[in-house]
Amino acid sequence: MKKFFIGFAVVSLLIAGVLSYFASGDPDGLDKTVEDTGIAEHAQEHPLSDTVFADYAVGGDDAFTGLAGILGVVVVLALSFGLFWFLRKRTNV
């Protein structure tokens, strides 16, 4: 079981760190529809748009997209591990 979780973490980090550079920067279908219908004219800037990890990059620099992905995976894995550890079934000895 331990090998599975280590493998899962390694694959997740590789996907986040490497494949994120191949993701398209073009708007997806939802963004395109919002732009075409005029809904985007009423859009406002998000309050957290100036934070470090905004726009899937570190500091808004596309060169650090992989780093933002890796840090995101590490945070999610750490939170998940902590939650599962806290909620684990404990046996009385």
C-alpha positions in Angstrom: 0.0 0.0 0.0 2.9 2.4 0.8 4.4 1.8 -2.7 1.1 2.7 -4.3 0.9 6.1 -2.4 4.5 6.9 -3.2 3.9 6.0 -6.9 0.8 8.1 -6.9 2.6 11.1 -5.5 5.5 10.8 -8.0 3.1 10.5 -11.0 1.1 13.4 -9.7 4.2 15.6 -9.3 5.4 14.6 -12.8 2.1 15.4 -14.4 1.8 18.8 -12.6 5.5 19.7 -13.2 5.9 18.5 -16.8 2.6 18.2 -18.6 1.4 21.6 -17.4 3.8 23.3 -19.8 1.9 21.7 -22.7 -1.5 23.0 -21.6 -3.2 25.4 -24.0 -3.2 29.1 -23.1 -6.2 29.6 -25.4 -9.6 30.2 -23.8 -11.7 27.1 -23.3 -15.3 26.7 -24.4 -16.8 28.4 -21.4 -14.5 31.4 -21.8 -15.2 31.6 -25.5 -19.0 31.5 -25.0 -18.8 34.2 -22.3 -16.8 36.4 -24.6 -19.1 35.8 -27.6 -22.3 36.5 -25.7 -21.1 39.7 -24.1 -21.3 38.4 -20.6 -17.5 39.1 -20.2 -18.2 42.9 -20.4 -19.7 42.7 -16.9 -16.8 40.7 -15.4 -14.9 42.1 -12.5 -11.4 41.4 -11.3 -11.2 38.7 -8.6 -10.0 39.9 -5.2 -7.2 37.3 -5.2 -6.0 38.0 -8.8 -2.8 39.7 -7.5 -1.7 36.8 -5.3 1.3 34.6 -5.9 -0.4 31.7 -7.5 -3.0 33.6 -9.7 -3.4 32.4 -13.3 -1.8 29.0 -12.6 1.7 30.4 -12.4 4.0 31.7 -9.7 4.0 35.5 -9.7 2.0 35.5 -13.0 5.1 34.3 -14.9 4.2 31.5 -17.4 7.7 30.1 -17.0 6.8 28.9 -13.5 3.6 27.1 -14.4 5.2 23.7 -13.5 6.3 25.0 -10.2 2.8 26.2 -9.4 1.5 22.8 -10.3 4.0 21.0 -8.1 3.3 23.3 -5.2 -0.4 22.7 -5.6 0.0 19.0 -5.6 2.2 19.1 -2.5 -0.4 21.2 -0.7 -3.3 18.9 -1.7 -1.3 15.8 -0.7 -0.3 17.3 2.6 -3.8 18.4 3.5 -5.2 15.0 2.4 -2.7 13.1 4.4 -3.3 15.2 7.5 -7.1 14.8 7.1 -6.9 11.0 6.7 -4.4 10.7 9.6 -6.8 12.8 11.8 -9.8 10.8 10.8 -8.2 7.3 10.8 -9.8 4.5 12.8 -8.0 4.1 16.0 -7.9 0.8 17.9 -7.6 0.6 21.7 -4.8 -1.7 22.8 
